[in-house]
């Protein structure tokens, strides 16, 4: 993280939502002037007590 520096702007949103992508682009242009890298991370959560969470439930296939 030290090598990257402080010139980083996380912008949460849904990459499948065009309005969120427009908002991201406008925010980055306004704050930074340009966009160098996009890291689109995805995740799905199932809430259950720890002993009831099973790998075979197919949660990893949803991502």
CHARMM internal coordinates of N, CA and C (Angstrom, degrees):
IC EDIT
DIST 1 N 1 CA 1.4447
DIST 1 CA 1 C 1.5247
ANGL 1 N 1 CA 1 C 110.69
DIST 1 C 2 N 1.3281
ANGL 1 CA 1 C 2 N 118.00
DIHE 1 N 1 CA 1 C 2 N -32.36
DIST 2 N 2 CA 1.4641
ANGL 1 C 2 N 2 CA 119.57
DIHE 1 CA 1 C 2 N 2 CA 179.96
DIST 2 CA 2 C 1.5219
ANGL 2 N 2 CA 2 C 111.35
DIHE 1 C 2 N 2 CA 2 C -63.14
DIST 2 C 3 N 1.3398
ANGL 2 CA 2 C 3 N 116.35
DIHE 2 N 2 CA 2 C 3 N -35.39
DIST 3 N 3 CA 1.4597
ANGL 2 C 3 N 3 CA 120.03
DIHE 2 CA 2 C 3 N 3 CA -179.29
DIST 3 CA 3 C 1.5288
ANGL 3 N 3 CA 3 C 111.58
DIHE 2 C 3 N 3 CA 3 C -67.42
DIST 3 C 4 N 1.3266
ANGL 3 CA 3 C 4 N 116.84
DIHE 3 N 3 CA 3 C 4 N -32.59
DIST 4 N 4 CA 1.4650
ANGL 3 C 4 N 4 CA 120.48
DIHE 3 CA 3 C 4 N 4 CA 179.94
DIST 4 CA 4 C 1.5199
ANGL 4 N 4 CA 4 C 110.22
DIHE 3 C 4 N 4 CA 4 C -70.57
DIST 4 C 5 N 1.3107
ANGL 4 CA 4 C 5 N 116.59
DIHE 4 N 4 CA 4 C 5 N -39.08
DIST 5 N 5 CA 1.4532
ANGL 4 C 5 N 5 CA 120.53
DIHE 4 CA 4 C 5 N 5 CA -179.27
DIST 5 CA 5 C 1.5153
ANGL 5 N 5 CA 5 C 111.81
DIHE 4 C 5 N 5 CA 5 C 88.90
DIST 5 C 6 N 1.3254
ANGL 5 CA 5 C 6 N 114.78
DIHE 5 N 5 CA 5 C 6 N -165.89
DIST 6 N 6 CA 1.4600
ANGL 5 C 6 N 6 CA 120.55
DIHE 5 CA 5 C 6 N 6 CA -175.96
DIST 6 CA 6 C 1.5134
ANGL 6 N 6 CA 6 C 112.72
DIHE 5 C 6 N 6 CA 6 C -98.27
DIST 6 C 7 N 1.3072
ANGL 6 CA 6 C 7 N 118.40
DIHE 6 N 6 CA 6 C 7 N 2.24
DIST 7 N 7 CA 1.4623
ANGL 6 C 7 N 7 CA 121.22
DIHE 6 CA 6 C 7 N 7 CA -177.74
DIST 7 CA 7 C 1.5311
ANGL 7 N 7 CA 7 C 110.44
DIHE 6 C 7 N 7 CA 7 C -88.35
DIST 7 C 8 N 1.3361
ANGL 7 CA 7 C 8 N 115.36
DIHE 7 N 7 CA 7 C 8 N 55.68
DIST 8 N 8 CA 1.4595
ANGL 7 C 8 N 8 CA 122.74
DIHE 7 CA 7 C 8 N 8 CA -177.83
DIST 8 CA 8 C 1.5236
ANGL 8 N 8 CA 8 C 107.98
DIHE 7 C 8 N 8 CA 8 C -127.85
DIST 8 C 9 N 1.3190
ANGL 8 CA 8 C 9 N 117.06
DIHE 8 N 8 CA 8 C 9 N 138.51
DIST 9 N 9 CA 1.4634
ANGL 8 C 9 N 9 CA 120.88
DIHE 8 CA 8 C 9 N 9 CA 179.36
DIST 9 CA 9 C 1.5229
ANGL 9 N 9 CA 9 C 110.01
DIHE 8 C 9 N 9 CA 9 C -130.18
DIST 9 C 10 N 1.3227
ANGL 9 CA 9 C 10 N 117.70
DIHE 9 N 9 CA 9 C 10 N 105.69
DIST 10 N 10 CA 1.4652
ANGL 9 C 10 N 10 CA 118.62
DIHE 9 CA 9 C 10 N 10 CA 174.60
DIST 10 CA 10 C 1.5246
ANGL 10 N 10 CA 10 C 109.82
DIHE 9 C 10 N 10 CA 10 C -77.41
DIST 10 C 11 N 1.3115
ANGL 10 CA 10 C 11 N 116.78
DIHE 10 N 10 CA 10 C 11 N 133.93
DIST 11 N 11 CA 1.4637
ANGL 10 C 11 N 11 CA 121.65
DIHE 10 CA 10 C 11 N 11 CA 178.77
DIST 11 CA 11 C 1.5290
ANGL 11 N 11 CA 11 C 107.46
DIHE 10 C 11 N 11 CA 11 C -131.24
DIST 11 C 12 N 1.3332
ANGL 11 CA 11 C 12 N 118.02
DIHE 11 N 11 CA 11 C 12 N 102.38
DIST 12 N 12 CA 1.4604
ANGL 11 C 12 N 12 CA 119.04
DIHE 11 CA 11 C 12 N 12 CA 179.28
DIST 12 CA 12 C 1.5165
ANGL 12 N 12 CA 12 C 111.52
DIHE 11 C 12 N 12 CA 12 C -70.56
DIST 12 C 13 N 1.3015
ANGL 12 CA 12 C 13 N 115.97
DIHE 12 N 12 CA 12 C 13 N 145.52
DIST 13 N 13 CA 1.4574
ANGL 12 C 13 N 13 CA 120.43
DIHE 12 CA 12 C 13 N 13 CA 178.06
DIST 13 CA 13 C 1.5085
ANGL 13 N 13 CA 13 C 110.39
DIHE 12 C 13 N 13 CA 13 C 178.07
DIST 13 C 14 N 1.3004
ANGL 13 CA 13 C 14 N 115.51
DIHE 13 N 13 CA 13 C 14 N 179.02
DIST 14 N 14 CA 1.4599
ANGL 13 C 14 N 14 CA 123.12
DIHE 13 CA 13 C 14 N 14 CA -179.89
DIST 14 CA 14 C 1.5269
ANGL 14 N 14 CA 14 C 107.86
DIHE 13 C 14 N 14 CA 14 C -103.95
DIST 14 C 15 N 1.3311
ANGL 14 CA 14 C 15 N 117.72
DIHE 14 N 14 CA 14 C 15 N 110.60
DIST 15 N 15 CA 1.4668
ANGL 14 C 15 N 15 CA 120.69
DIHE 14 CA 14 C 15 N 15 CA -175.93
DIST 15 CA 15 C 1.5195
ANGL 15 N 15 CA 15 C 112.78
DIHE 14 C 15 N 15 CA 15 C -68.41
DIST 15 C 16 N 1.3301
ANGL 15 CA 15 C 16 N 117.34
DIHE 15 N 15 CA 15 C 16 N -9.99
DIST 16 N 16 CA 1.4625
ANGL 15 C 16 N 16 CA 119.63
DIHE 15 CA 15 C 16 N 16 CA 174.93
DIST 16 CA 16 C 1.5276
ANGL 16 N 16 CA 16 C 111.76
DIHE 15 C 16 N 16 CA 16 C -91.57
DIST 16 C 17 N 1.3352
ANGL 16 CA 16 C 17 N 116.60
DIHE 16 N 16 CA 16 C 17 N -0.04
DIST 17 N 17 CA 1.4590
ANGL 16 C 17 N 17 CA 122.44
DIHE 16 CA 16 C 17 N 17 CA -178.49
DIST 17 CA 17 C 1.5296
ANGL 17 N 17 CA 17 C 108.89
DIHE 16 C 17 N 17 CA 17 C -106.81
DIST 17 C 18 N 1.3183
ANGL 17 CA 17 C 18 N 117.80
DIHE 17 N 17 CA 17 C 18 N 113.79
DIST 18 N 18 CA 1.4661
ANGL 17 C 18 N 18 CA 121.23
DIHE 17 CA 17 C 18 N 18 CA -176.09
DIST 18 CA 18 C 1.5192
ANGL 18 N 18 CA 18 C 112.59
DIHE 17 C 18 N 18 CA 18 C -62.60
DIST 18 C 19 N 1.3291
ANGL 18 CA 18 C 19 N 118.64
DIHE 18 N 18 CA 18 C 19 N -32.63
DIST 19 N 19 CA 1.4656
ANGL 18 C 19 N 19 CA 120.57
DIHE 18 CA 18 C 19 N 19 CA 176.74
DIST 19 CA 19 C 1.5231
ANGL 19 N 19 CA 19 C 111.18
DIHE 18 C 19 N 19 CA 19 C -64.36
DIST 19 C 20 N 1.3268
ANGL 19 CA 19 C 20 N 117.35
DIHE 19 N 19 CA 19 C 20 N -39.94
DIST 20 N 20 CA 1.4626
ANGL 19 C 20 N 20 CA 120.67
DIHE 19 CA 19 C 20 N 20 CA 176.69
DIST 20 CA 20 C 1.5245
ANGL 20 N 20 CA 20 C 110.95
DIHE 19 C 20 N 20 CA 20 C -64.59
DIST 20 C 21 N 1.3246
ANGL 20 CA 20 C 21 N 117.55
DIHE 20 N 20 CA 20 C 21 N -39.78
DIST 21 N 21 CA 1.4688
ANGL 20 C 21 N 21 CA 120.32
DIHE 20 CA 20 C 21 N 21 CA 178.62
DIST 21 CA 21 C 1.5228
ANGL 21 N 21 CA 21 C 111.12
DIHE 20 C 21 N 21 CA 21 C -65.80
DIST 21 C 22 N 1.3293
ANGL 21 CA 21 C 22 N 117.37
DIHE 21 N 21 CA 21 C 22 N -39.27
DIST 22 N 22 CA 1.4667
ANGL 21 C 22 N 22 CA 120.57
DIHE 21 CA 21 C 22 N 22 CA 176.19
DIST 22 CA 22 C 1.5228
ANGL 22 N 22 CA 22 C 110.65
DIHE 21 C 22 N 22 CA 22 C -63.45
DIST 22 C 23 N 1.3349
ANGL 22 CA 22 C 23 N 116.80
DIHE 22 N 22 CA 22 C 23 N -41.27
DIST 23 N 23 CA 1.4651
ANGL 22 C 23 N 23 CA 121.33
DIHE 22 CA 22 C 23 N 23 CA 178.85
DIST 23 CA 23 C 1.5270
ANGL 23 N 23 CA 23 C 110.43
DIHE 22 C 23 N 23 CA 23 C -63.89
DIST 23 C 24 N 1.3229
ANGL 23 CA 23 C 24 N 116.89
DIHE 23 N 23 CA 23 C 24 N -42.91
DIST 24 N 24 CA 1.4586
ANGL 23 C 24 N 24 CA 121.37
DIHE 23 CA 23 C 24 N 24 CA 177.90
DIST 24 CA 24 C 1.5245
ANGL 24 N 24 CA 24 C 110.83
DIHE 23 C 24 N 24 CA 24 C -59.82
DIST 24 C 25 N 1.3251
ANGL 24 CA 24 C 25 N 116.41
DIHE 24 N 24 CA 24 C 25 N -48.51
DIST 25 N 25 CA 1.4668
ANGL 24 C 25 N 25 CA 120.77
DIHE 24 CA 24 C 25 N 25 CA -178.28
DIST 25 CA 25 C 1.5205
ANGL 25 N 25 CA 25 C 111.07
DIHE 24 C 25 N 25 CA 25 C -62.16
DIST 25 C 26 N 1.3252
ANGL 25 CA 25 C 26 N 117.40
DIHE 25 N 25 CA 25 C 26 N -43.00
DIST 26 N 26 CA 1.4659
ANGL 25 C 26 N 26 CA 120.71
DIHE 25 CA 25 C 26 N 26 CA -179.79
DIST 26 CA 26 C 1.5255
ANGL 26 N 26 CA 26 C 111.34
DIHE 25 C 26 N 26 CA 26 C -65.71
DIST 26 C 27 N 1.3254
ANGL 26 CA 26 C 27 N 117.12
DIHE 26 N 26 CA 26 C 27 N -41.45
DIST 27 N 27 CA 1.4600
ANGL 26 C 27 N 27 CA 120.35
DIHE 26 CA 26 C 27 N 27 CA -179.97
DIST 27 CA 27 C 1.5197
ANGL 27 N 27 CA 27 C 111.06
DIHE 26 C 27 N 27 CA 27 C -64.81
DIST 27 C 28 N 1.3191
ANGL 27 CA 27 C 28 N 117.40
DIHE 27 N 27 CA 27 C 28 N -45.69
DIST 28 N 28 CA 1.4645
ANGL 27 C 28 N 28 CA 120.73
DIHE 27 CA 27 C 28 N 28 CA -179.59
DIST 28 CA 28 C 1.5245
ANGL 28 N 28 CA 28 C 110.91
DIHE 27 C 28 N 28 CA 28 C -64.73
DIST 28 C 29 N 1.3234
ANGL 28 CA 28 C 29 N 117.84
DIHE 28 N 28 CA 28 C 29 N -42.71
DIST 29 N 29 CA 1.4676
ANGL 28 C 29 N 29 CA 120.53
DIHE 28 CA 28 C 29 N 29 CA 178.88
DIST 29 CA 29 C 1.5229
ANGL 29 N 29 CA 29 C 110.48
DIHE 28 C 29 N 29 CA 29 C -61.88
DIST 29 C 30 N 1.3355
ANGL 29 CA 29 C 30 N 116.43
DIHE 29 N 29 CA 29 C 30 N -42.40
DIST 30 N 30 CA 1.4635
ANGL 29 C 30 N 30 CA 121.27
DIHE 29 CA 29 C 30 N 30 CA -179.23
DIST 30 CA 30 C 1.5313
ANGL 30 N 30 CA 30 C 111.38
DIHE 29 C 30 N 30 CA 30 C -66.91
DIST 30 C 31 N 1.3318
ANGL 30 CA 30 C 31 N 117.27
DIHE 30 N 30 CA 30 C 31 N -44.56
DIST 31 N 31 CA 1.4597
ANGL 30 C 31 N 31 CA 120.97
DIHE 30 CA 30 C 31 N 31 CA -173.67
DIST 31 CA 31 C 1.5224
ANGL 31 N 31 CA 31 C 113.69
DIHE 30 C 31 N 31 CA 31 C -86.01
DIST 31 C 32 N 1.3279
ANGL 31 CA 31 C 32 N 118.02
DIHE 31 N 31 CA 31 C 32 N -34.24
DIST 32 N 32 CA 1.4664
ANGL 31 C 32 N 32 CA 121.02
DIHE 31 CA 31 C 32 N 32 CA -172.08
DIST 32 CA 32 C 1.5183
ANGL 32 N 32 CA 32 C 114.29
DIHE 31 C 32 N 32 CA 32 C -119.23
DIST 32 C 33 N 1.3350
ANGL 32 CA 32 C 33 N 117.25
DIHE 32 N 32 CA 32 C 33 N -22.83
DIST 33 N 33 CA 1.4550
ANGL 32 C 33 N 33 CA 119.64
DIHE 32 CA 32 C 33 N 33 CA -179.63
DIST 33 CA 33 C 1.5173
ANGL 33 N 33 CA 33 C 114.29
DIHE 32 C 33 N 33 CA 33 C 91.91
DIST 33 C 34 N 1.3326
ANGL 33 CA 33 C 34 N 117.13
DIHE 33 N 33 CA 33 C 34 N -24.94
DIST 34 N 34 CA 1.4629
ANGL 33 C 34 N 34 CA 120.21
DIHE 33 CA 33 C 34 N 34 CA 179.22
DIST 34 CA 34 C 1.5233
ANGL 34 N 34 CA 34 C 109.58
DIHE 33 C 34 N 34 CA 34 C -159.40
DIST 34 C 35 N 1.3333
ANGL 34 CA 34 C 35 N 115.03
DIHE 34 N 34 CA 34 C 35 N 165.97
DIST 35 N 35 CA 1.4598
ANGL 34 C 35 N 35 CA 121.98
DIHE 34 CA 34 C 35 N 35 CA 179.31
DIST 35 CA 35 C 1.5176
ANGL 35 N 35 CA 35 C 108.20
DIHE 34 C 35 N 35 CA 35 C -121.28
DIST 35 C 36 N 1.3238
ANGL 35 CA 35 C 36 N 116.73
DIHE 35 N 35 CA 35 C 36 N 122.63
DIST 36 N 36 CA 1.4605
ANGL 35 C 36 N 36 CA 121.11
DIHE 35 CA 35 C 36 N 36 CA -179.39
DIST 36 CA 36 C 1.5254
ANGL 36 N 36 CA 36 C 112.58
DIHE 35 C 36 N 36 CA 36 C -99.23
DIST 36 C 37 N 1.3252
ANGL 36 CA 36 C 37 N 117.56
DIHE 36 N 36 CA 36 C 37 N -41.73
DIST 37 N 37 CA 1.4585
ANGL 36 C 37 N 37 CA 121.71
DIHE 36 CA 36 C 37 N 37 CA -174.34
DIST 37 CA 37 C 1.5243
ANGL 37 N 37 CA 37 C 109.62
DIHE 36 C 37 N 37 CA 37 C -140.35
DIST 37 C 38 N 1.3351
ANGL 37 CA 37 C 38 N 115.86
DIHE 37 N 37 CA 37 C 38 N 140.47
DIST 38 N 38 CA 1.4646
ANGL 37 C 38 N 38 CA 121.60
DIHE 37 CA 37 C 38 N 38 CA 171.39
DIST 38 CA 38 C 1.5188
ANGL 38 N 38 CA 38 C 107.33
DIHE 37 C 38 N 38 CA 38 C -119.36
DIST 38 C 39 N 1.3149
ANGL 38 CA 38 C 39 N 116.63
DIHE 38 N 38 CA 38 C 39 N 127.07
DIST 39 N 39 CA 1.4596
ANGL 38 C 39 N 39 CA 122.17
DIHE 38 CA 38 C 39 N 39 CA 174.25
DIST 39 CA 39 C 1.5171
ANGL 39 N 39 CA 39 C 106.68
DIHE 38 C 39 N 39 CA 39 C -113.49
DIST 39 C 40 N 1.3125
ANGL 39 CA 39 C 40 N 116.76
DIHE 39 N 39 CA 39 C 40 N 103.00
DIST 40 N 40 CA 1.4642
ANGL 39 C 40 N 40 CA 121.79
DIHE 39 CA 39 C 40 N 40 CA -179.54
DIST 40 CA 40 C 1.5198
ANGL 40 N 40 CA 40 C 108.53
DIHE 39 C 40 N 40 CA 40 C -97.13
DIST 40 C 41 N 1.3050
ANGL 40 CA 40 C 41 N 116.27
DIHE 40 N 40 CA 40 C 41 N 109.33
DIST 41 N 41 CA 1.4539
ANGL 40 C 41 N 41 CA 122.14
DIHE 40 CA 40 C 41 N 41 CA -178.54
DIST 41 CA 41 C 1.5227
ANGL 41 N 41 CA 41 C 109.03
DIHE 40 C 41 N 41 CA 41 C -104.86
DIST 41 C 42 N 1.3067
ANGL 41 CA 41 C 42 N 117.02
DIHE 41 N 41 CA 41 C 42 N 143.15
DIST 42 N 42 CA 1.4642
ANGL 41 C 42 N 42 CA 121.08
DIHE 41 CA 41 C 42 N 42 CA -179.86
DIST 42 CA 42 C 1.5173
ANGL 42 N 42 CA 42 C 109.84
DIHE 41 C 42 N 42 CA 42 C -123.46
DIST 42 C 43 N 1.3036
ANGL 42 CA 42 C 43 N 115.33
DIHE 42 N 42 CA 42 C 43 N 150.43
DIST 43 N 43 CA 1.4528
ANGL 42 C 43 N 43 CA 119.19
DIHE 42 CA 42 C 43 N 43 CA 177.40
DIST 43 CA 43 C 1.5120
ANGL 43 N 43 CA 43 C 111.65
DIHE 42 C 43 N 43 CA 43 C -158.11
DIST 43 C 44 N 1.2994
ANGL 43 CA 43 C 44 N 115.04
DIHE 43 N 43 CA 43 C 44 N 150.27
DIST 44 N 44 CA 1.4550
ANGL 43 C 44 N 44 CA 122.63
DIHE 43 CA 43 C 44 N 44 CA 177.41
DIST 44 CA 44 C 1.5198
ANGL 44 N 44 CA 44 C 106.54
DIHE 43 C 44 N 44 CA 44 C -132.14
DIST 44 C 45 N 1.3205
ANGL 44 CA 44 C 45 N 117.20
DIHE 44 N 44 CA 44 C 45 N 138.13
DIST 45 N 45 CA 1.4592
ANGL 44 C 45 N 45 CA 119.90
DIHE 44 CA 44 C 45 N 45 CA -178.38
DIST 45 CA 45 C 1.5170
ANGL 45 N 45 CA 45 C 110.85
DIHE 44 C 45 N 45 CA 45 C -124.76
DIST 45 C 46 N 1.3055
ANGL 45 CA 45 C 46 N 114.74
DIHE 45 N 45 CA 45 C 46 N 139.90
DIST 46 N 46 CA 1.4619
ANGL 45 C 46 N 46 CA 122.01
DIHE 45 CA 45 C 46 N 46 CA 169.93
DIST 46 CA 46 C 1.5190
ANGL 46 N 46 CA 46 C 106.07
DIHE 45 C 46 N 46 CA 46 C -119.50
DIST 46 C 47 N 1.3017
ANGL 46 CA 46 C 47 N 116.65
DIHE 46 N 46 CA 46 C 47 N 129.09
DIST 47 N 47 CA 1.4524
ANGL 46 C 47 N 47 CA 120.73
DIHE 46 CA 46 C 47 N 47 CA -177.11
DIST 47 CA 47 C 1.5216
ANGL 47 N 47 CA 47 C 109.98
DIHE 46 C 47 N 47 CA 47 C -99.44
DIST 47 C 48 N 1.3254
ANGL 47 CA 47 C 48 N 115.42
DIHE 47 N 47 CA 47 C 48 N 122.73
DIST 48 N 48 CA 1.4578
ANGL 47 C 48 N 48 CA 122.39
DIHE 47 CA 47 C 48 N 48 CA 178.60
DIST 48 CA 48 C 1.5253
ANGL 48 N 48 CA 48 C 107.34
DIHE 47 C 48 N 48 CA 48 C -161.81
DIST 48 C 49 N 1.3124
ANGL 48 CA 48 C 49 N 117.64
DIHE 48 N 48 CA 48 C 49 N 159.29
DIST 49 N 49 CA 1.4634
ANGL 48 C 49 N 49 CA 119.64
DIHE 48 CA 48 C 49 N 49 CA 174.08
DIST 49 CA 49 C 1.5307
ANGL 49 N 49 CA 49 C 109.89
DIHE 48 C 49 N 49 CA 49 C -57.12
DIST 49 C 50 N 1.3205
ANGL 49 CA 49 C 50 N 116.58
DIHE 49 N 49 CA 49 C 50 N 147.00
DIST 50 N 50 CA 1.4599
ANGL 49 C 50 N 50 CA 122.20
DIHE 49 CA 49 C 50 N 50 CA -173.51
DIST 50 CA 50 C 1.5264
ANGL 50 N 50 CA 50 C 112.85
DIHE 49 C 50 N 50 CA 50 C -50.99
DIST 50 C 51 N 1.2880
ANGL 50 CA 50 C 51 N 118.89
DIHE 50 N 50 CA 50 C 51 N -42.39
DIST 51 N 51 CA 1.4576
ANGL 50 C 51 N 51 CA 121.50
DIHE 50 CA 50 C 51 N 51 CA -178.40
DIST 51 CA 51 C 1.5206
ANGL 51 N 51 CA 51 C 114.46
DIHE 50 C 51 N 51 CA 51 C -69.41
DIST 51 C 52 N 1.3367
ANGL 51 CA 51 C 52 N 117.18
DIHE 51 N 51 CA 51 C 52 N -13.18
DIST 52 N 52 CA 1.4616
ANGL 51 C 52 N 52 CA 120.61
DIHE 51 CA 51 C 52 N 52 CA -178.44
DIST 52 CA 52 C 1.5241
ANGL 52 N 52 CA 52 C 113.26
DIHE 51 C 52 N 52 CA 52 C -101.13
DIST 52 C 53 N 1.3206
ANGL 52 CA 52 C 53 N 118.07
DIHE 52 N 52 CA 52 C 53 N -4.27
DIST 53 N 53 CA 1.4656
ANGL 52 C 53 N 53 CA 121.62
DIHE 52 CA 52 C 53 N 53 CA 179.98
DIST 53 CA 53 C 1.5215
ANGL 53 N 53 CA 53 C 108.36
DIHE 52 C 53 N 53 CA 53 C -82.16
DIST 53 C 54 N 1.3174
ANGL 53 CA 53 C 54 N 116.51
DIHE 53 N 53 CA 53 C 54 N 123.02
DIST 54 N 54 CA 1.4571
ANGL 53 C 54 N 54 CA 121.21
DIHE 53 CA 53 C 54 N 54 CA -177.09
DIST 54 CA 54 C 1.5270
ANGL 54 N 54 CA 54 C 110.36
DIHE 53 C 54 N 54 CA 54 C -120.94
DIST 54 C 55 N 1.3206
ANGL 54 CA 54 C 55 N 117.24
DIHE 54 N 54 CA 54 C 55 N 136.71
DIST 55 N 55 CA 1.4605
ANGL 54 C 55 N 55 CA 122.51
DIHE 54 CA 54 C 55 N 55 CA 177.29
DIST 55 CA 55 C 1.5240
ANGL 55 N 55 CA 55 C 111.03
DIHE 54 C 55 N 55 CA 55 C -61.12
DIST 55 C 56 N 1.2953
ANGL 55 CA 55 C 56 N 117.49
DIHE 55 N 55 CA 55 C 56 N -33.33
DIST 56 N 56 CA 1.4673
ANGL 55 C 56 N 56 CA 121.74
DIHE 55 CA 55 C 56 N 56 CA -175.17
DIST 56 CA 56 C 1.5269
ANGL 56 N 56 CA 56 C 113.35
DIHE 55 C 56 N 56 CA 56 C -76.18
DIST 56 C 57 N 1.3311
ANGL 56 CA 56 C 57 N 118.34
DIHE 56 N 56 CA 56 C 57 N -1.49
DIST 57 N 57 CA 1.4653
ANGL 56 C 57 N 57 CA 121.43
DIHE 56 CA 56 C 57 N 57 CA -179.97
DIST 57 CA 57 C 1.5241
ANGL 57 N 57 CA 57 C 112.82
DIHE 56 C 57 N 57 CA 57 C -69.07
DIST 57 C 58 N 1.3032
ANGL 57 CA 57 C 58 N 118.79
DIHE 57 N 57 CA 57 C 58 N -7.42
DIST 58 N 58 CA 1.4568
ANGL 57 C 58 N 58 CA 121.29
DIHE 57 CA 57 C 58 N 58 CA 177.66
DIST 58 CA 58 C 1.5155
ANGL 58 N 58 CA 58 C 114.35
DIHE 57 C 58 N 58 CA 58 C 86.84
DIST 58 C 59 N 1.3095
ANGL 58 CA 58 C 59 N 118.41
DIHE 58 N 58 CA 58 C 59 N 9.01
DIST 59 N 59 CA 1.4572
ANGL 58 C 59 N 59 CA 121.17
DIHE 58 CA 58 C 59 N 59 CA -179.42
DIST 59 CA 59 C 1.5164
ANGL 59 N 59 CA 59 C 113.45
DIHE 58 C 59 N 59 CA 59 C -60.18
DIST 59 C 60 N 1.3242
ANGL 59 CA 59 C 60 N 117.49
DIHE 59 N 59 CA 59 C 60 N -36.45
DIST 60 N 60 CA 1.4588
ANGL 59 C 60 N 60 CA 119.91
DIHE 59 CA 59 C 60 N 60 CA -179.24
DIST 60 CA 60 C 1.5215
ANGL 60 N 60 CA 60 C 111.85
DIHE 59 C 60 N 60 CA 60 C -71.13
DIST 60 C 61 N 1.3107
ANGL 60 CA 60 C 61 N 118.12
DIHE 60 N 60 CA 60 C 61 N -25.67
DIST 61 N 61 CA 1.4625
ANGL 60 C 61 N 61 CA 121.40
DIHE 60 CA 60 C 61 N 61 CA 179.82
DIST 61 CA 61 C 1.5227
ANGL 61 N 61 CA 61 C 111.94
DIHE 60 C 61 N 61 CA 61 C -73.73
DIST 61 C 62 N 1.3338
ANGL 61 CA 61 C 62 N 118.27
DIHE 61 N 61 CA 61 C 62 N -17.63
DIST 62 N 62 CA 1.4585
ANGL 61 C 62 N 62 CA 121.70
DIHE 61 CA 61 C 62 N 62 CA -179.03
DIST 62 CA 62 C 1.5170
ANGL 62 N 62 CA 62 C 112.68
DIHE 61 C 62 N 62 CA 62 C -76.99
DIST 62 C 63 N 1.2986
ANGL 62 CA 62 C 63 N 118.10
DIHE 62 N 62 CA 62 C 63 N -24.14
DIST 63 N 63 CA 1.4675
ANGL 62 C 63 N 63 CA 121.27
DIHE 62 CA 62 C 63 N 63 CA -175.19
DIST 63 CA 63 C 1.4983
ANGL 63 N 63 CA 63 C 110.77
DIHE 62 C 63 N 63 CA 63 C -76.76
END
COOR INIT
IC SEED 1 N 1 CA 1 C
IC BUILD
